[in-house]
Amino acid sequence: MQTIVIHPENEEQQKALQIILDGFKVPYENEPPSDATDYLLSTEANKKRLYKALEEDKNGEGIEIKLDDLWK
């Protein structure tokens, strides 16, 4: 069976979804919202790359890309 990831926008939606899932006896897990920084710091390689990028930006070595140019 597939996994479905649902992102309720507020507490009311979350409670309603939980009631529906409980009614159908569908197991589910509540997880706190994730922070991208947690992922970036999750491995030593990611951590090193993140800190290197922050240092490069601090030293003016970062690259600025305009949003309109991002997908060109």
SULHUFEN-V488421 format. One record per pair of residues at least 12 apart in sequence whose C-alpha atoms are under 7 Angstrom apart, sorted by the first residue. I is the first residue (numbers start at 0). J is the second residue. Records with the same first field share a line. If there is no record, write none. Layout:
I: J  J
//
This chain:
none
//
